[in-house]
Amino acid sequence: MTKKHTIILQPSGRRGQVEEGVSVRTAARELGVEIESICAENATCGKCLVLIEEGRFEKYNIDSKREHLSPVSTEEANYFKRRPKLLKDKGWEVGQVRLSCQAKIRGDVLINVPEESRGNKQIVRKTARERKIEVKPAIRKYLVSMSPPTLERPIADWERLAKGLETSMALVRGTEEKLPRWHELKIDYQCLRTLSKTLREAKWQVTVSVWNDREVIQVQPGYVEDSYGAAVDIGSTTVALYLCNLRTGELLAAESEMNPQIVYGEDVMSRIQYTIEHPDGLEKLHKAIIATLNKLLKQAVKTANEKIHETAGFDTVEKNARPTQPAEITVDDILEMVLVGNSTMHHLVLNLPPKDLGLAPFVPAIHESLDVKARELGIHINPSGNVHVLPTIASFVGADTSAMILAEEPHKQDENWLLIDVGTNAELVLGNRRRLVCTSTPTGPALEGAHVEYGMRAAPGAIERVHIDERTLEPKYKIVGEEEWNTGKAKGICGSAIIDAVAELFRAEIVDSRGRFKKGLSTKRVREGESGWEYVIAWAEETSIGRDIPITQQDVRQIQLAKAALFTAARTLLKRMNLESPDKIILAGGFGSYIDKEKAMLIGLIPDCPLENVYAVGNAAGDGARIALLNIEKRNEIDNVTRKVERFELPTDPEFQNQFMLATSFPHMSEPFPHIAHLIPHRKADPMAKNFMK
Amino acid sequence: MTKKHTIILQPSGRRGQVEEGVSVRTAARELGVEIESICAENATCGKCLVLIEEGRFEKYNIDSKREHLSPVSTEEANYFKRRPKLLKDKGWEVGQVRLSCQAKIRGDVLINVPEESRGNKQIVRKTARERKIEVKPAIRKYLVSMSPPTLERPIADWERLAKGLETSMALVRGTEEKLPRWHELKIDYQCLRTLSKTLREAKWQVTVSVWNDREVIQVQPGYVEDSYGAAVDIGSTTVALYLCNLRTGELLAAESEMNPQIVYGEDVMSRIQYTIEHPDGLEKLHKAIIATLNKLLKQAVKTANEKIHETAGFDTVEKNARPTQPAEITVDDILEMVLVGNSTMHHLVLNLPPKDLGLAPFVPAIHESLDVKARELGIHINPSGNVHVLPTIASFVGADTSAMILAEEPHKQDENWLLIDVGTNAELVLGNRRRLVCTSTPTGPALEGAHVEYGMRAAPGAIERVHIDERTLEPKYKIVGEEEWNTGKAKGICGSAIIDAVAELFRAEIVDSRGRFKKGLSTKRVREGESGWEYVIAWAEETSIGRDIPITQQDVRQIQLAKAALFTAARTLLKRMNLESPDKIILAGGFGSYIDKEKAMLIGLIPDCPLENVYAVGNAAGDGARIALLNIEKRNEIDNVTRKVERFELPTDPEFQNQFMLATSFPHMSEPFPHIAHLIPHRKADPMAKNFMK
């Protein structure tokens, strides 16, 4: 038997075992990652190039690239010799970059497939909602015209500017606003360094960008109207960046990338562990995320500039005759960034040791929001720009939850709202204007389609919807990227389809309320597979992988555990507030947007509530970050709210354990679910269901 | 005739032409710099090693070390082969370090003679006065004891500390003081990074250093009593650093070094020019001074620790049984630095382009004081520490003048005080509590002993006092380092002796009131030398250089120009204030301390004033820096004062030119000098003196 090696492909995160000696391109295809090629693997087109990265995954330590792949072949070397510019532009070295059709697997290896080489472009589903946010940014711009210094009045450049700025601020903002006097204004030290040169080049007419009504952070020649800001949601898996115009609030670009820290551990606990076990672990994780932020910033600026070129015609150019307005945005025009993320992401991006987030009694280094100069973090916006980091609430209730609260505003409601953000960990906030309580619970990766036998992310080829006919027990499914049901070639199952499938299996009485497959049903789809009982959703010939795609007993069990965790957490908060059920349920995150809320309630993933009061709001954390970016008053608001949120850890007593076990059944045996009662199969024979529907 | 090359020796700054082929050691001796040697130039003792530095001086560009010296000889190479540790410890490379007895001059070269190789250790005369300063530092330390976090109260580390700190601050300072609430306190970002670790290692009992009652900048385990600060006066020639205990105000070390920027230009104008002509000029000058500050900090810490060891006996150790008090100071314990210097030094240390300081209309980048994090400047105190830079008043009236005002407090007087700080440039401040006016004037290097035929700095061998018998016309002189008059071997003349000599030549009627040497006097000491008429102070056999040391006509002329500049500047300010003369004259700087004030008045260097009201206060700028370091309220005070000081440029009209020419005479022809009248020779024959003494 041939030797096998573990391969990880980035940014998809796909991993698996492949045989020694196959090409990287073939190996990638086996793992479901298509790599371009138009020269039939002749080492001529160069479409298939990949980057060989070092890193650590699970037990493997990949120390050297060379040991794990065949050496660079003559053909391959010749290809790169003909492309010196490509190597120079990208800063690549041969050996680090390989032609995936030529390089053969000889050991465990971590491979990065760059965007341009990818066969099926990945869809990352976090997109910002267009949302009305009152625009009151921290950055304001003022045109300041000064008389040049003379021998009679040789006042210094900064004082001259500050006096002019005082006048401009009063003119623009009106005298009724409380504004600083000129000698109370400050200038950022790095900004001061180029002031004298700029003032003279600009002939004493400049546009001054003031942060928070008190600090000058940019001085540009002439009249400049716009400045820009970036809101970033750092998820454990995906990092999403929104580039906004700080004057108009307009969203100019929404970019996302995989979180590169995934190489060091899939979930937050394993990343924390990595920083504990490796002396340079924190530094590595920190640098990785900063590099990704800088990459996203570049991409967003590129996207925004493409948009500017598209909309710019002769008309616009002539009408908009402002000679000093820069035609293109640069990263230097980005003057502020707002960051949100769970507490671990928060610590890692700030280079704070996350150790105590993962050890009892589980405390963050800091709750309150932070303002740090971009240059201190190595973030490539304007070096004088500010990075605002939203407050954390607890070790497992992070700045992303603060942002979600800010976006959804439960603290302004009379009704009781339940906010749920589901990832591998779920954060829950419940309450109203008088009181907010929160908690968190691990839900595992199953709800995101990971660690499920044929689970995959929401990418082309992924089954995203499942319906099972309760008479024939035959399924219908819909694939990402296809318009019609039952068309296209399936590659795997994503998170929303797993919820669908489990709910449908229960509704069609293929599994019982305790999640067990029934035997002896009149369908070939239920069968005993390699790892136990399973239900086949797609037969091999309907797939692009040439294998049956089933939902297994193990998959159903994982969903049961996840939903029980979520349900008991919600129940705990409701008890704290002396409530039977929430008035409204808000599902945040990509997960909430793509699940069928009726089916989620059918399996008891969320408490009972009128279906019309269950909302999926998409990336609420990202929205909250944008709100904080565009409106400085909101930063104060969320600082005050988070200081008052009550944190609860889930109990660990036997009574709670019992509750948890009951909650694994469908929907939840001890709870009434009037709003989905019509969907629940009547199985009076099940003794565990005796309390049900009473 | 043999070829000659220009040699500059650092840190003494001595320069001169030497013949090709002589050894560096011989060349240095010819220029008055002794280099150690005990092996009779056999390349065995290694006492004579020197560092070959690159740099630029005047018209010379020294690009490569190798072209300008003979290659490393076998003997020399063998010496260094036997000393690998020396090279490693110092980070030296052979070729950069040479044995000065072996290396032969082949071109222009800049040589650094390290302290250990110097034959006569240099005395830098700036020393801090012991002065009463009310100690109200920006840094305060508080012991904070916290209860550790629990599952029930998992509040974050910073919030836990901030709440404890609020309590401690109130206890220490009393509730009547206006102190921030816990959520108004901030923590420096870099300090936050190590907070969690420190709190746990310290078992939740720490000493917290708070800057300006609002920002935590250091957290140390256990109880720590003291923190430290450094006050620095950056002169164009000398940099002086004072290390102080911020709790007691005690001066722990006073260190000084030559300003390394001297390599790029002797005076401020040539350094400004250097930054204009070289794209990397500013960066070079900035890095040079920062490196010197870091060197001085290290030296000061070493000195302070030596002092600690000296004073620590068994007694002290037992009485002072505080286990967590660090036995030794490190640079990390220095939590604040205050910087002063002229406007050019101010700009260069802050990395601000000084171009416009040197071009009409002569404006600084900034007047107001600045607070910059030490890490932003690369200054190696605690990276979270603050660097406070005092305000500048004008392009040629810098932060050193602000510091002088702060030290001498003319703004608190009813009388009119005239403050004069003399260097190659003189700054003058005149006024009282109601009004202060200031100006500056170039005085040239003559008053500091430079550019004088046999001028030298106040170092061993320098003549520092001169007296001429008015009957015999014979001189007496005193040499630095000698107790008695007319003992020791003279090497040159330092600034104070030049003033003495010129005044004595005038008093003894060897030169007339217009500064011309009289011919036909009955002394061999007055003679026509190589460069014109001169008066010999020391004959060759009385010197260590084997040559006569004279005062030349040219030297007298230079003093006349310098004193005229100073006098007209003072006169201009007096007129602005409608005053005849000041009530008090305060001479700041090393110069003021070593000149004979009676003789200075005799030649008209300073306006007439009762001699008992003329004070030499030493390094007032350094004192001001220390005051600002030890008392934060003083920073506000000087900010307010400098905003109100009126700046005057000296006029350039013909009337002023005429005034200036008159002022070159001794003392000043149009002015009454009643307080030194008894010293002035009665020369009614001189027609220019006709208005005099009326």
Interface residues (C-beta under 8 A of the other chain):
Chain A: P149 T150 L151 P154 I155 A156 D157 W158 E159 R160 H183 I187 Y189 Q190 L192 R193 L195 S196 K197 R200 L350 N351 L352 P353 K355 D356 A360 P361 F362 V363 P364 A365 I366 H367 E368 L370 V372 E376 T392 A394 S395 R643 R647 E649
Chain B: P149 T150 L151 P154 I155 A156 D157 W158 E159 R160 H183 I187 Y189 Q190 L192 R193 L195 S196 K197 R200 L350 N351 L352 P353 K355 D356 A360 P361 F362 V363 P364 A365 I366 H367 E368 L370 V372 E376 T392 A394 S395 R643 R647 E649
